[in-house]
Amino acid sequence: LFETIINWKSNSKYFNSWIFLFSYVFFSGPGVVFTVTFTFIFIAIFPEVEKDLNASVDLNLYYKIFMVVGVFFGLAFDKISRTLFKSSKFIDLVILFVHNIIFGAMMLLVLGLITVGASYNTVLWASMPIGFFYSWNASVARGLMSKLIPMEKKGEFMGFYSTFTYLGITVVSAIDAIVKALGAPPQTLLFLLFLWSLPGYIFLMILGLSVARQSRLDKRSQFVDLDKDEVNEQMGGIVDNKMHAPRMQRTDTGSE
């Protein structure tokens, strides 16, 4: 464990894993907290949801359907991207970055619709894509983490992954509790979730630069190895030619 922490900068795999974990703290918490508090926000803003049990059930059902579709869509997209692109880690990073941009934009959209007094159905269907992208985002994040971590430290880093997940959820949940204690409108949480996710973009960009740099170094190392192999083959061919070349027999002509 001490080695894992102390070598976070000198080992590129350790560095990438730690940077991803720090980004995950910021972009995972908002999705989980929104999913958990989704129904409560709607009940607080639209009293008809609390009065009608069927409306509350339908609300959760629609959101869960979008989450399930997001998981299967993510699996299909992963299969296609692995076939078309070689660097799956970089593709996963791009997907996470785009997901979080859309996720933040959707939360601000829902906040704006609530602020202007949009109807229940309008706010409801504007919220559904959040569940779609959240579930897709979560599956991509787990897959990327498994690709980044060094195999000899897999158990430790997956433990850190779970720890950082609950850390982000705890902090964002504490923010939600503070908002309620201050008597702020429930939709205020949406804006705070957006603010909390912003540092995640910075860490994802740092990770993207690091992965791209490591990819260039790996390609350069492959070219060097290929050049060495070619030189060795050529040298081996020269040695073989010398060994199998016909030897000139010397004939001595003696004088009588």
Secondary structure, DSSP 8 states (H G I E B T S, - for coil): -HHHHHTTTTSHHHHHHHHHHHHHHHHHHHHHHHHHHHHHHHHHH-HHHHH-HHHHHHHHHHHHHHHHHHHHHHHHHHHHHHHH-S-HHHHHHHHHHHHHHHHHHHHHHHHHHHHTT--HHHHHHHHHHHHHHHHHHHHHHHHHHHHHS-GGGHHHHHHHHHHHHHHHHHHHHHHHHHHHHTT--TTHHHHHHHHHHHHHHHHHHHHHHHHHHHHHHHHHHHHHHHHHHHHHHHHHHHHHHHHHS-----------
